[in-house]
Amino acid sequence: MTPARSRFDVAQRLRPAGSRAEILMSEPSSLVSDSLSADHRRVVSVRLRKLADYCASLMGLLEAEPSVAQPQTSGARADAKEARSLLAALQEHIARAQAELGLRAARRDRAREARALVATMLVSIEELHPERLKGYGQVPKDLAGFLETKTREFAELVEEIARKLGSP
């Protein structure tokens, strides 16, 4: 029986050796990285990390092997192989964007990560506001009222969390 592989192990195995490290060691584009405010830097950094995590999760699903206890579809189909290849390319693009923005892998700083997640939460809450949802079609009045109330409540709570965590 082979040991279970983590999403990170699967993604690393399928990624060309050393390419992410080489990308992350490259110089950031000062024009781009200098234009990021601290708040934007935190949100973009978290979003790019989350996108990379989603890629690793999807890569793990595509690598799923059949189990005796729970049958699964094989990830060996040609279209799954192509999807893995595209995911690897997306991972490289994400790593390149992180490098170009000067978002190198930083030391683990739980307080900084917490502030970044709070900033990302606020952005997600803003995206739930009825005005932001109009791109998907007209929001019914009763739903709009509900969402306005809830987004205000959510934002107040997250802003209180932000105050408790302190500013950067």
Residue pairs with C-beta under 8 A, 6 or more apart in sequence:
5 13
5 60
5 63
6 60
7 53
7 56
7 57
7 59
7 60
8 56
10 56
10 59
10 60
10 63
11 55
11 56
11 59
11 60
11 91
14 59
14 63
14 84
14 87
14 88
15 88
15 91
15 92
16 88
16 92
19 92
19 95
20 91
20 92
20 95
23 92
23 95
23 96
23 98
23 99
24 95
24 98
24 99
24 104
24 105
25 99
26 99
26 100
28 99
28 100
28 101
28 102
28 104
29 100
29 101
32 100
32 101
33 100
33 101
33 102
36 44
36 101
36 102
38 168
39 119
41 101
41 103
42 112
42 115
42 116
42 119
42 120
42 168
43 116
43 119
43 120
43 123
44 101
44 103
45 98
45 101
45 103
45 116
46 113
46 116
46 117
46 119
46 120
47 120
48 94
48 97
48 98
48 103
50 120
51 94
52 91
52 94
52 95
55 87
55 90
55 91
55 94
56 91
58 83
58 87
59 84
59 87
59 88
61 75
62 75
62 80
62 83
62 84
62 87
63 75
63 84
64 72
64 73
64 75
65 72
65 74
65 75
66 72
66 74
74 80
75 84
97 103
98 104
106 112
111 165
111 166
112 168
114 165
115 162
115 165
115 166
115 167
115 168
118 158
118 161
118 162
118 165
119 162
121 158
122 155
122 158
122 159
122 162
125 151
125 154
125 155
125 158
126 132
126 151
126 155
128 147
128 150
128 151
128 154
129 147
129 148
129 151
130 139
130 143
130 144
130 147
130 148
133 139
133 147
139 147
